[in-house]
Amino acid sequence: MSRLRIAKPPLIPDKSAVPLQHSLAAIPSKTSYTRTLVIGKRQDDDTTWVDTLVEEDPDLDSAIYIVDNSSATLTIPKNKGREGMTYLTYIIDHYSTLSDITIFMQPHPVAWYNNIFLDFDSRKTVQRLKSEHVVRTGYMNLRCHHDPGCPDPVHPVVDGKPKKPVDAYTGVAWLQLFPGVSLPQTLSEPCCGQFAVSSEAIRTIPIHYYIRCRDWLLRTEIDDLFAGRVLEYLWHWLFTAKEEFCPDEIDCYCRGYGVCFTKEDYALYFTLRDQVGGLERQLEDLKRKKLTAPRTVSEVEQQISEIRQRMGAIVAAVS
């Protein structure tokens, strides 16, 4: 892998002296905040759910980039680096006119990487998102669940044998993007490139650095998939200066979305979910092998139904 030569080091603020969340703590609260939902989509992706959200919320705007149509009203210089190219392009083009909060998301209305207790629903994610929390903290990963992404999925290396290809690619990218900044031992946050960030947090970094990042993405010889992965695990570092950003899941749900569990109920839900998973595998095996009477199958199905009712009651209590 070749390394790009950068004429001069990027000018990014020394965040180690004043953590971002401390510098934003004095921002006065408001009754409402302007928000823009930024998405990169292919032409055949259905994003009508975004249109519905914007129609319902007078404080919400959207910027939907068509990544595979260079003649679209909103598009990107090159379809490379997955969602990273869209995010950087939006920041560069709107740096001086940002909404109070910018929400960066994937185009899918329902997806496995969304939150379980928001029904994996992108629309609910935006609707329930607590704007004041985002403004107060500066940055929020939209996924509360740690797996995948936490703890320490990426261990950047330059010399030596990497555990995974992304470790080596991240090491090379780090030297190119952050010359003079020590290579972190680990970079971790919940997947999958969806987050909300305040305008103040975005502007803690000069615009020319975002331009430099996008130029790197356009020019890098790193495989497109891995270039996108590298950026996915750098956003939290850019906006928080933390190598590991793995907020408590219960706190994330409560402060971020107003969905507040007790520790006991939260743990119980996943214990019950594991029980259902085991029973479903048992049921599938019984049906496939036909080694049991219908009554036994019915009993297992009844157990599953009862446990699901308990799970539903836990969720209903906080919804």
Phi and psi in degrees as GROMACS dihedral restraints (atoms count N, CA, C in turn):
[ dihedral_restraints ]
;  ai    aj    ak    al  type     phi  dphi    fc
    3     4     5     6     1   -83.0    20    10
    4     5     6     7     1   155.8    20    10
    6     7     8     9     1  -109.7    20    10
    7     8     9    10     1   140.7    20    10
    9    10    11    12     1   -81.6    20    10
   10    11    12    13     1   148.0    20    10
   12    13    14    15     1   -97.7    20    10
   13    14    15    16     1   123.0    20    10
   15    16    17    18     1  -102.2    20    10
   16    17    18    19     1   127.8    20    10
   18    19    20    21     1   -61.0    20    10
   19    20    21    22     1   -39.4    20    10
   21    22    23    24     1  -149.3    20    10
   22    23    24    25     1   153.4    20    10
   24    25    26    27     1   -67.2    20    10
   25    26    27    28     1   147.2    20    10
   27    28    29    30     1   -66.1    20    10
   28    29    30    31     1   144.6    20    10
   30    31    32    33     1   -94.4    20    10
   31    32    33    34     1    93.5    20    10
   33    34    35    36     1  -115.2    20    10
   34    35    36    37     1   147.1    20    10
   36    37    38    39     1   -67.0    20    10
   37    38    39    40     1   153.6    20    10
   39    40    41    42     1   -79.9    20    10
   40    41    42    43     1    94.7    20    10
   42    43    44    45     1   -80.1    20    10
   43    44    45    46     1   -11.0    20    10
   45    46    47    48     1   -68.6    20    10
   46    47    48    49     1   -25.6    20    10
   48    49    50    51     1   -75.7    20    10
   49    50    51    52     1   -43.0    20    10
   51    52    53    54     1  -131.5    20    10
   52    53    54    55     1   102.1    20    10
   54    55    56    57     1   -54.5    20    10
   55    56    57    58     1   144.1    20    10
   57    58    59    60     1   -57.0    20    10
   58    59    60    61     1   -44.7    20    10
   60    61    62    63     1   -64.7    20    10
   61    62    63    64     1   -27.0    20    10
   63    64    65    66     1   -73.7    20    10
   64    65    66    67     1   -39.6    20    10
   66    67    68    69     1   -69.1    20    10
   67    68    69    70     1   -21.1    20    10
   69    70    71    72     1   -98.5    20    10
   70    71    72    73     1    -4.7    20    10
   72    73    74    75     1   -64.2    20    10
   73    74    75    76     1   -26.9    20    10
   75    76    77    78     1   -87.6    20    10
   76    77    78    79     1     1.0    20    10
   78    79    80    81     1   -64.9    20    10
   79    80    81    82     1   125.0    20    10
   81    82    83    84     1   -65.8    20    10
   82    83    84    85     1   144.0    20    10
   84    85    86    87     1   -79.9    20    10
   85    86    87    88     1   157.1    20    10
   87    88    89    90     1  -130.4    20    10
   88    89    90    91     1   166.7    20    10
   90    91    92    93     1   -78.4    20    10
   91    92    93    94     1   -25.5    20    10
   93    94    95    96     1  -148.5    20    10
   94    95    96    97     1   155.4    20    10
   96    97    98    99     1  -130.9    20    10
   97    98    99   100     1   141.5    20    10
   99   100   101   102     1   -76.4    20    10
  100   101   102   103     1   142.5    20    10
  102   103   104   105     1  -138.4    20    10
  103   104   105   106     1   145.4    20    10
  105   106   107   108     1  -126.9    20    10
  106   107   108   109     1   129.5    20    10
  108   109   110   111     1   -96.5    20    10
  109   110   111   112     1   118.5    20    10
  111   112   113   114     1  -108.6    20    10
  112   113   114   115     1   127.5    20    10
  114   115   116   117     1  -140.5    20    10
  115   116   117   118     1   141.1    20    10
  117   118   119   120     1  -108.2    20    10
  118   119   120   121     1   129.3    20    10
  120   121   122   123     1  -137.6    20    10
  121   122   123   124     1   155.6    20    10
  123   124   125   126     1   -81.9    20    10
  124   125   126   127     1   163.4    20    10
  126   127   128   129     1   -60.1    20    10
  127   128   129   130     1   -31.5    20    10
  129   130   131   132     1   -92.4    20    10
  130   131   132   133     1     2.9    20    10
  132   133   134   135     1   -75.2    20    10
  133   134   135   136     1   138.2    20    10
  135   136   137   138     1   -90.0    20    10
  136   137   138   139     1   111.9    20    10
  138   139   140   141     1  -119.6    20    10
  139   140   141   142     1    29.7    20    10
  141   142   143   144     1   -63.3    20    10
  142   143   144   145     1   -23.5    20    10
  144   145   146   147     1   -62.7    20    10
  145   146   147   148     1   -30.0    20    10
  147   148   149   150     1   -69.7    20    10
  148   149   150   151     1   -43.4    20    10
  150   151   152   153     1   -58.4    20    10
  151   152   153   154     1   -42.2    20    10
  153   154   155   156     1   -62.8    20    10
  154   155   156   157     1   -43.4    20    10
  156   157   158   159     1   -59.9    20    10
  157   158   159   160     1   -45.6    20    10
  159   160   161   162     1   -64.9    20    10
  160   161   162   163     1   -37.6    20    10
  162   163   164   165     1   -64.9    20    10
  163   164   165   166     1   -34.1    20    10
  165   166   167   168     1   -84.0    20    10
  166   167   168   169     1   -24.9    20    10
  168   169   170   171     1  -118.5    20    10
  169   170   171   172     1   109.5    20    10
  171   172   173   174     1   -66.8    20    10
  172   173   174   175     1   -17.7    20    10
  174   175   176   177     1   -94.3    20    10
  175   176   177   178     1     0.8    20    10
  177   178   179   180     1  -108.8    20    10
  178   179   180   181     1   132.6    20    10
  180   181   182   183     1  -122.1    20    10
  181   182   183   184     1   170.3    20    10
  183   184   185   186     1  -137.9    20    10
  184   185   186   187     1   154.5    20    10
  186   187   188   189     1  -137.1    20    10
  187   188   189   190     1   102.4    20    10
  189   190   191   192     1  -106.1    20    10
  190   191   192   193     1   113.2    20    10
  192   193   194   195     1   -92.9    20    10
  193   194   195   196     1   132.6    20    10
  195   196   197   198     1   -92.6    20    10
  196   197   198   199     1   108.6    20    10
  198   199   200   201     1   -82.3    20    10
  199   200   201   202     1   -16.0    20    10
  201   202   203   204     1  -114.8    20    10
  202   203   204   205     1    27.1    20    10
  204   205   206   207     1  -143.8    20    10
  205   206   207   208     1   100.6    20    10
  207   208   209   210     1   -68.5    20    10
  208   209   210   211     1   -13.2    20    10
  210   211   212   213     1   -99.3    20    10
  211   212   213   214     1     3.5    20    10
  213   214   215   216     1   -67.2    20    10
  214   215   216   217     1   156.7    20    10
  216   217   218   219     1   -59.0    20    10
  217   218   219   220     1   -46.1    20    10
  219   220   221   222     1  -113.5    20    10
  220   221   222   223     1   116.9    20    10
  222   223   224   225     1  -146.8    20    10
  223   224   225   226     1  -176.2    20    10
  225   226   227   228     1  -123.8    20    10
  226   227   228   229     1   159.9    20    10
  228   229   230   231     1   -60.0    20    10
  229   230   231   232     1   -35.4    20    10
  231   232   233   234     1  -159.6    20    10
  232   233   234   235     1   139.2    20    10
  234   235   236   237     1   -79.2    20    10
  235   236   237   238     1    85.2    20    10
  237   238   239   240     1  -148.6    20    10
  238   239   240   241     1   144.5    20    10
  240   241   242   243     1    79.5    20    10
  241   242   243   244     1    22.1    20    10
  243   244   245   246     1    52.6    20    10
  244   245   246   247     1  -134.2    20    10
  246   247   248   249     1   -70.2    20    10
  247   248   249   250     1   -17.0    20    10
  249   250   251   252     1   -58.3    20    10
  250   251   252   253     1   -39.1    20    10
  252   253   254   255     1   -64.7    20    10
  253   254   255   256     1   -40.5    20    10
  255   256   257   258     1   -64.1    20    10
  256   257   258   259     1   -46.7    20    10
  258   259   260   261     1   -62.0    20    10
  259   260   261   262     1   -46.7    20    10
  261   262   263   264     1   -65.0    20    10
  262   263   264   265     1   -40.0    20    10
  264   265   266   267     1   -63.0    20    10
  265   266   267   268     1   -42.3    20    10
  267   268   269   270     1   -62.8    20    10
  268   269   270   271     1   -46.9    20    10
  270   271   272   273     1   -59.5    20    10
  271   272   273   274     1   -44.6    20    10
  273   274   275   276     1   -62.9    20    10
  274   275   276   277     1   -44.8    20    10
  276   277   278   279     1   -76.0    20    10
  277   278   279   280     1   -19.8    20    10
  279   280   281   282     1  -124.7    20    10
  280   281   282   283     1    18.5    20    10
  282   283   284   285     1   -53.4    20    10
  283   284   285   286     1   -40.4    20    10
  285   286   287   288     1   -91.2    20    10
  286   287   288   289     1    -4.9    20    10
  288   289   290   291     1  -129.2    20    10
  289   290   291   292     1    31.5    20    10
  291   292   293   294     1   -66.8    20    10
  292   293   294   295     1   147.7    20    10
  294   295   296   297     1   -68.3    20    10
  295   296   297   298     1   169.5    20    10
  297   298   299   300     1   -55.8    20    10
  298   299   300   301     1   -38.4    20    10
  300   301   302   303     1  -134.2    20    10
  301   302   303   304     1   136.1    20    10
  303   304   305   306     1  -113.6    20    10
  304   305   306   307     1   128.7    20    10
  306   307   308   309     1  -109.1    20    10
  307   308   309   310     1   117.4    20    10
  309   310   311   312     1  -103.0    20    10
  310   311   312   313     1   121.3    20    10
  312   313   314   315     1  -140.8    20    10
  313   314   315   316     1   164.3    20    10
  315   316   317   318     1   -79.9    20    10
  316   317   318   319     1   164.6    20    10
  318   319   320   321     1   -82.1    20    10
  319   320   321   322     1   -10.9    20    10
  321   322   323   324     1   -76.2    20    10
  322   323   324   325     1   132.8    20    10
  324   325   326   327     1   -68.0    20    10
  325   326   327   328     1   -33.6    20    10
  327   328   329   330     1  -135.3    20    10
  328   329   330   331     1   133.6    20    10
  330   331   332   333     1  -154.6    20    10
  331   332   333   334     1   150.0    20    10
  333   334   335   336     1   -61.3    20    10
  334   335   336   337     1   -28.5    20    10
  336   337   338   339     1   -82.3    20    10
  337   338   339   340     1    -5.7    20    10
  339   340   341   342     1   -76.5    20    10
  340   341   342   343     1   176.4    20    10
  342   343   344   345     1   -80.8    20    10
  343   344   345   346     1   136.7    20    10
  345   346   347   348     1   -55.9    20    10
  346   347   348   349     1   -46.5    20    10
  348   349   350   351     1   -83.9    20    10
  349   350   351   352     1     7.4    20    10
  351   352   353   354     1  -116.0    20    10
  352   353   354   355     1    22.9    20    10
  354   355   356   357     1    59.8    20    10
  355   356   357   358     1    28.5    20    10
  357   358   359   360     1    58.8    20    10
  358   359   360   361     1    21.7    20    10
  360   361   362   363     1   -98.3    20    10
  361   362   363   364     1   120.6    20    10
  363   364   365   366     1   -64.9    20    10
  364   365   366   367     1   -37.9    20    10
  366   367   368   369     1   -62.1    20    10
  367   368   369   370     1   -45.3    20    10
  369   370   371   372     1   -65.2    20    10
  370   371   372   373     1   -33.5    20    10
  372   373   374   375     1   -58.3    20    10
  373   374   375   376     1   -45.6    20    10
  375   376   377   378     1   -70.9    20    10
  376   377   378   379     1   -42.5    20    10
  378   379   380   381     1   -63.4    20    10
  379   380   381   382     1   -40.7    20    10
  381   382   383   384     1   -87.1    20    10
  382   383   384   385     1   -12.9    20    10
  384   385   386   387     1   -59.1    20    10
  385   386   387   388     1   128.2    20    10
  387   388   389   390     1   -86.7    20    10
  388   389   390   391     1   105.6    20    10
  390   391   392   393     1   -61.1    20    10
  391   392   393   394     1   -40.6    20    10
  393   394   395   396     1   -62.4    20    10
  394   395   396   397     1   -35.2    20    10
  396   397   398   399     1   -64.5    20    10
  397   398   399   400     1   -42.2    20    10
  399   400   401   402     1   -64.0    20    10
  400   401   402   403     1   -44.7    20    10
  402   403   404   405     1   -65.0    20    10
  403   404   405   406     1   -40.1    20    10
  405   406   407   408     1   -67.7    20    10
  406   407   408   409     1   -40.4    20    10
  408   409   410   411     1   -92.5    20    10
  409   410   411   412     1   -21.0    20    10
  411   412   413   414     1    90.9    20    10
  412   413   414   415     1   -37.2    20    10
  414   415   416   417     1  -147.7    20    10
  415   416   417   418     1   138.2    20    10
  417   418   419   420     1  -143.4    20    10
  418   419   420   421     1   121.0    20    10
  420   421   422   423     1   -70.0    20    10
  421   422   423   424     1   131.1    20    10
  423   424   425   426     1   -73.2    20    10
  424   425   426   427     1   -17.4    20    10
  426   427   428   429     1   -93.2    20    10
  427   428   429   430     1   124.3    20    10
  429   430   431   432     1   -84.6    20    10
  430   431   432   433     1   -31.9    20    10
  432   433   434   435     1   -74.8    20    10
  433   434   435   436     1   133.1    20    10
  435   436   437   438     1   -70.4    20    10
  436   437   438   439     1   -37.3    20    10
  438   439   440   441     1   -92.0    20    10
  439   440   441   442     1   125.5    20    10
  441   442   443   444     1   -87.5    20    10
  442   443   444   445     1   156.4    20    10
  444   445   446   447     1   127.1    20    10
  445   446   447   448     1   -34.4    20    10
  447   448   449   450     1  -127.0    20    10
  448   449   450   451     1   140.4    20    10
  450   451   452   453     1   -90.5    20    10
  451   452   453   454     1   161.8    20    10
  453   454   455   456     1    27.7    20    10
  454   455   456   457     1    70.4    20    10
  456   457   458   459     1   -81.4    20    10
  457   458   459   460     1   -20.7    20    10
  459   460   461   462     1  -121.7    20    10
  460   461   462   463     1   126.7    20    10
  462   463   464   465     1  -120.8    20    10
  463   464   465   466     1    90.5    20    10
  465   466   467   468     1   -59.6    20    10
  466   467   468   469     1   133.7    20    10
  468   469   470   471     1  -136.1    20    10
  469   470   471   472     1   148.8    20    10
  471   472   473   474     1  -113.9    20    10
  472   473   474   475     1   -49.5    20    10
  474   475   476   477     1  -112.1    20    10
  475   476   477   478     1   140.9    20    10
  477   478   479   480     1   108.9    20    10
  478   479   480   481     1   179.8    20    10
  480   481   482   483     1   -96.5    20    10
  481   482   483   484     1   117.9    20    10
  483   484   485   486     1   -75.6    20    10
  484   485   486   487     1   151.3    20    10
  486   487   488   489     1   -73.6    20    10
  487   488   489   490     1   -34.5    20    10
  489   490   491   492     1  -136.6    20    10
  490   491   492   493     1   154.3    20    10
  492   493   494   495     1   -55.6    20    10
  493   494   495   496     1   -38.0    20    10
  495   496   497   498     1   -63.0    20    10
  496   497   498   499     1   -26.4    20    10
  498   499   500   501     1   -63.5    20    10
  499   500   501   502     1   -43.5    20    10
  501   502   503   504     1   -69.4    20    10
  502   503   504   505     1   -43.7    20    10
  504   505   506   507     1   -62.7    20    10
  505   506   507   508     1   -39.5    20    10
  507   508   509   510     1   -67.0    20    10
  508   509   510   511     1   -38.2    20    10
  510   511   512   513     1   -61.0    20    10
  511   512   513   514     1   -45.9    20    10
  513   514   515   516     1   -63.4    20    10
  514   515   516   517     1   -46.1    20    10
  516   517   518   519     1   -62.6    20    10
  517   518   519   520     1   -38.8    20    10
  519   520   521   522     1   -60.1    20    10
  520   521   522   523     1   -45.2    20    10
  522   523   524   525     1   -63.3    20    10
  523   524   525   526     1   -33.6    20    10
  525   526   527   528     1   -77.4    20    10
  526   527   528   529     1   -37.0    20    10
  528   529   530   531     1   -88.3    20    10
  529   530   531   532     1   -32.8    20    10
  531   532   533   534     1  -127.9    20    10
  532   533   534   535     1    58.1    20    10
  534   535   536   537     1   -59.3    20    10
  535   536   537   538     1   133.2    20    10
  537   538   539   540     1    90.0    20    10
  538   539   540   541     1    -9.1    20    10
  540   541   542   543     1   -98.7    20    10
  541   542   543   544     1   129.9    20    10
  543   544   545   546     1   -57.2    20    10
  544   545   546   547     1   139.3    20    10
  546   547   548   549     1   -69.0    20    10
  547   548   549   550     1   124.3    20    10
  549   550   551   552     1   -70.5    20    10
  550   551   552   553     1   151.8    20    10
  552   553   554   555     1   -71.1    20    10
  553   554   555   556     1   -32.2    20    10
  555   556   557   558     1  -150.8    20    10
  556   557   558   559     1   154.5    20    10
  558   559   560   561     1  -132.8    20    10
  559   560   561   562     1   124.1    20    10
  561   562   563   564     1  -151.5    20    10
  562   563   564   565     1   138.3    20    10
  564   565   566   567     1  -161.1    20    10
  565   566   567   568     1   161.2    20    10
  567   568   569   570     1   -57.5    20    10
  568   569   570   571     1   144.1    20    10
  570   571   572   573     1   -69.3    20    10
  571   572   573   574     1   167.8    20    10
  573   574   575   576     1  -144.9    20    10
  574   575   576   577     1    58.4    20    10
  576   577   578   579     1    74.5    20    10
  577   578   579   580     1    33.3    20    10
  579   580   581   582     1  -125.5    20    10
  580   581   582   583     1   127.4    20    10
  582   583   584   585     1  -160.1    20    10
  583   584   585   586     1   164.0    20    10
  585   586   587   588     1  -119.9    20    10
  586   587   588   589     1   140.6    20    10
  588   589   590   591     1  -143.9    20    10
  589   590   591   592     1   143.5    20    10
  591   592   593   594     1   -80.3    20    10
  592   593   594   595     1   158.6    20    10
  594   595   596   597     1   -62.5    20    10
  595   596   597   598     1   -36.1    20    10
  597   598   599   600     1   -63.7    20    10
  598   599   600   601     1   -40.0    20    10
  600   601   602   603     1   -66.4    20    10
  601   602   603   604     1   -42.0    20    10
  603   604   605   606     1   -60.8    20    10
  604   605   606   607     1   -40.9    20    10
  606   607   608   609     1   -82.4    20    10
  607   608   609   610     1    -0.8    20    10
  609   610   611   612     1   -67.5    20    10
  610   611   612   613     1   -16.4    20    10
  612   613   614   615     1  -110.2    20    10
  613   614   615   616     1   126.2    20    10
  615   616   617   618     1   -59.3    20    10
  616   617   618   619     1   148.2    20    10
  618   619   620   621     1   -60.2    20    10
  619   620   621   622     1   -33.9    20    10
  621   622   623   624     1   -64.9    20    10
  622   623   624   625     1   -20.5    20    10
  624   625   626   627     1   -74.1    20    10
  625   626   627   628     1   -38.4    20    10
  627   628   629   630     1   -62.3    20    10
  628   629   630   631     1   -38.6    20    10
  630   631   632   633     1   -62.1    20    10
  631   632   633   634     1   -42.3    20    10
  633   634   635   636     1   -62.3    20    10
  634   635   636   637     1   -40.7    20    10
  636   637   638   639     1   -63.2    20    10
  637   638   639   640     1   -43.2    20    10
  639   640   641   642     1   -67.9    20    10
  640   641   642   643     1   -37.9    20    10
  642   643   644   645     1   -61.4    20    10
  643   644   645   646     1   -40.6    20    10
  645   646   647   648     1   -59.6    20    10
  646   647   648   649     1   -45.3    20    10
  648   649   650   651     1   -63.0    20    10
  649   650   651   652     1   -39.3    20    10
  651   652   653   654     1   -66.6    20    10
  652   653   654   655     1   -33.5    20    10
  654   655   656   657     1   -99.6    20    10
  655   656   657   658     1   -20.4    20    10
  657   658   659   660     1   -61.5    20    10
  658   659   660   661     1   146.1    20    10
  660   661   662   663     1   -91.8    20    10
  661   662   663   664     1    -0.1    20    10
  663   664   665   666     1   -63.3    20    10
  664   665   666   667     1   138.0    20    10
  666   667   668   669     1   -50.3    20    10
  667   668   669   670     1   141.6    20    10
  669   670   671   672     1   -53.6    20    10
  670   671   672   673     1   -45.5    20    10
  672   673   674   675     1   -59.6    20    10
  673   674   675   676     1   -46.9    20    10
  675   676   677   678     1   -74.4    20    10
  676   677   678   679     1   -30.8    20    10
  678   679   680   681     1   -61.2    20    10
  679   680   681   682     1   -40.9    20    10
  681   682   683   684     1   -65.6    20    10
  682   683   684   685     1   -40.0    20    10
  684   685   686   687     1   -64.6    20    10
  685   686   687   688     1   -39.9    20    10
  687   688   689   690     1   -57.8    20    10
  688   689   690   691     1   -48.5    20    10
  690   691   692   693     1   -63.7    20    10
  691   692   693   694     1   -37.8    20    10
  693   694   695   696     1   -55.7    20    10
  694   695   696   697     1   -36.0    20    10
  696   697   698   699     1   -99.2    20    10
  697   698   699   700     1    17.1    20    10
  699   700   701   702     1  -113.0    20    10
  700   701   702   703     1   -19.3    20    10
  702   703   704   705     1   -56.6    20    10
  703   704   705   706     1   -47.2    20    10
  705   706   707   708     1   -64.6    20    10
  706   707   708   709     1   -34.7    20    10
  708   709   710   711     1   -67.3    20    10
  709   710   711   712     1   -41.2    20    10
  711   712   713   714     1   -59.3    20    10
  712   713   714   715     1   -43.8    20    10
  714   715   716   717     1   -96.1    20    10
  715   716   717   718     1   -11.7    20    10
  717   718   719   720     1  -127.4    20    10
  718   719   720   721     1   -15.3    20    10
  720   721   722   723     1    65.2    20    10
  721   722   723   724     1    16.4    20    10
  723   724   725   726     1  -101.8    20    10
  724   725   726   727     1   133.8    20    10
  726   727   728   729     1   -72.4    20    10
  727   728   729   730     1   -36.6    20    10
  729   730   731   732     1  -116.3    20    10
  730   731   732   733     1   123.9    20    10
  732   733   734   735     1  -128.6    20    10
  733   734   735   736     1    86.6    20    10
  735   736   737   738     1  -130.2    20    10
  736   737   738   739     1    73.7    20    10
  738   739   740   741     1   -60.3    20    10
  739   740   741   742     1   151.4    20    10
  741   742   743   744     1   -54.3    20    10
  742   743   744   745     1   132.3    20    10
  744   745   746   747     1   -62.0    20    10
  745   746   747   748     1   -43.0    20    10
  747   748   749   750     1   -65.2    20    10
  748   749   750   751     1   -42.0    20    10
  750   751   752   753     1   -64.9    20    10
  751   752   753   754     1   -39.4    20    10
  753   754   755   756     1   -59.9    20    10
  754   755   756   757     1   -47.0    20    10
  756   757   758   759     1   -63.1    20    10
  757   758   759   760     1   -42.9    20    10
  759   760   761   762     1   -74.1    20    10
  760   761   762   763     1   -53.8    20    10
  762   763   764   765     1   -73.2    20    10
  763   764   765   766     1   -34.1    20    10
  765   766   767   768     1   -83.5    20    10
  766   767   768   769     1   -31.8    20    10
  768   769   770   771     1  -132.1    20    10
  769   770   771   772     1    -2.4    20    10
  771   772   773   774     1    71.9    20    10
  772   773   774   775     1    21.5    20    10
  774   775   776   777     1  -108.0    20    10
  775   776   777   778     1   100.0    20    10
  777   778   779   780     1  -112.5    20    10
  778   779   780   781     1   111.4    20    10
  780   781   782   783     1   -98.8    20    10
  781   782   783   784     1   156.2    20    10
  783   784   785   786     1   -79.9    20    10
  784   785   786   787     1   158.2    20    10
  786   787   788   789     1   -60.6    20    10
  787   788   789   790     1   -36.5    20    10
  789   790   791   792     1   -66.2    20    10
  790   791   792   793     1   -46.0    20    10
  792   793   794   795     1   -67.6    20    10
  793   794   795   796     1   -37.5    20    10
  795   796   797   798     1   -63.0    20    10
  796   797   798   799     1   -46.1    20    10
  798   799   800   801     1   -66.2    20    10
  799   800   801   802     1   -39.7    20    10
  801   802   803   804     1   -62.7    20    10
  802   803   804   805     1   -40.2    20    10
  804   805   806   807     1   -56.3    20    10
  805   806   807   808     1   -46.5    20    10
  807   808   809   810     1   -75.4    20    10
  808   809   810   811     1   -27.5    20    10
  810   811   812   813     1   -64.3    20    10
  811   812   813   814     1   -44.8    20    10
  813   814   815   816     1   -65.3    20    10
  814   815   816   817     1   -38.4    20    10
  816   817   818   819     1   -62.0    20    10
  817   818   819   820     1   -40.2    20    10
  819   820   821   822     1   -64.8    20    10
  820   821   822   823     1   -37.4    20    10
  822   823   824   825     1   -63.5    20    10
  823   824   825   826     1   -42.7    20    10
  825   826   827   828     1   -61.7    20    10
  826   827   828   829     1   -43.0    20    10
  828   829   830   831     1   -59.5    20    10
  829   830   831   832     1   -42.2    20    10
  831   832   833   834     1   -65.6    20    10
  832   833   834   835     1   -42.1    20    10
  834   835   836   837     1   -67.1    20    10
  835   836   837   838     1   -37.1    20    10
  837   838   839   840     1   -66.2    20    10
  838   839   840   841     1   -38.1    20    10
  840   841   842   843     1   -66.5    20    10
  841   842   843   844     1   -39.5    20    10
  843   844   845   846     1   -63.3    20    10
  844   845   846   847     1   -42.6    20    10
  846   847   848   849     1   -64.6    20    10
  847   848   849   850     1   -43.1    20    10
  849   850   851   852     1   -61.8    20    10
  850   851   852   853     1   -40.2    20    10
  852   853   854   855     1   -66.3    20    10
  853   854   855   856     1   -41.2    20    10
  855   856   857   858     1   -63.5    20    10
  856   857   858   859     1   -44.4    20    10
  858   859   860   861     1   -67.2    20    10
  859   860   861   862     1   -36.9    20    10
  861   862   863   864     1   -69.8    20    10
  862   863   864   865     1   -41.6    20    10
  864   865   866   867     1   -85.5    20    10
  865   866   867   868     1   -15.9    20    10
  867   868   869   870     1    53.2    20    10
  868   869   870   871     1    43.8    20    10
  870   871   872   873     1  -106.8    20    10
  871   872   873   874     1    17.1    20    10
  873   874   875   876     1  -141.2    20    10
  874   875   876   877     1   156.7    20    10
  876   877   878   879     1   -74.7    20    10
  877   878   879   880     1   153.4    20    10
  879   880   881   882     1   -53.5    20    10
  880   881   882   883     1   -32.7    20    10
  882   883   884   885     1   -63.5    20    10
  883   884   885   886     1   -40.4    20    10
  885   886   887   888     1   -64.6    20    10
  886   887   888   889     1   -41.5    20    10
  888   889   890   891     1   -59.9    20    10
  889   890   891   892     1   -43.8    20    10
  891   892   893   894     1   -62.5    20    10
  892   893   894   895     1   -37.9    20    10
  894   895   896   897     1   -65.2    20    10
  895   896   897   898     1   -41.3    20    10
  897   898   899   900     1   -65.8    20    10
  898   899   900   901     1   -42.0    20    10
  900   901   902   903     1   -61.4    20    10
  901   902   903   904     1   -37.4    20    10
  903   904   905   906     1   -66.8    20    10
  904   905   906   907     1   -40.5    20    10
  906   907   908   909     1   -59.6    20    10
  907   908   909   910     1   -44.8    20    10
  909   910   911   912     1   -61.3    20    10
  910   911   912   913     1   -43.9    20    10
  912   913   914   915     1   -61.4    20    10
  913   914   915   916     1   -43.2    20    10
  915   916   917   918     1   -65.5    20    10
  916   917   918   919     1   -41.6    20    10
  918   919   920   921     1   -66.8    20    10
  919   920   921   922     1   -40.0    20    10
  921   922   923   924     1   -62.7    20    10
  922   923   924   925     1   -35.0    20    10
  924   925   926   927     1   -63.8    20    10
  925   926   927   928     1   -40.0    20    10
  927   928   929   930     1   -65.0    20    10
  928   929   930   931     1   -40.8    20    10
  930   931   932   933     1   -63.1    20    10
  931   932   933   934     1   -42.6    20    10
  933   934   935   936     1   -62.6    20    10
  934   935   936   937     1   -36.4    20    10
  936   937   938   939     1   -66.5    20    10
  937   938   939   940     1   -37.7    20    10
  939   940   941   942     1   -62.9    20    10
  940   941   942   943     1   -45.2    20    10
  942   943   944   945     1   -68.4    20    10
  943   944   945   946     1   -41.0    20    10
  945   946   947   948     1   -61.7    20    10
  946   947   948   949     1   -30.9    20    10
  948   949   950   951     1   -69.5    20    10
  949   950   951   952     1   -19.1    20    10
  951   952   953   954     1  -115.9    20    10
  952   953   954   955     1    -5.5    20    10
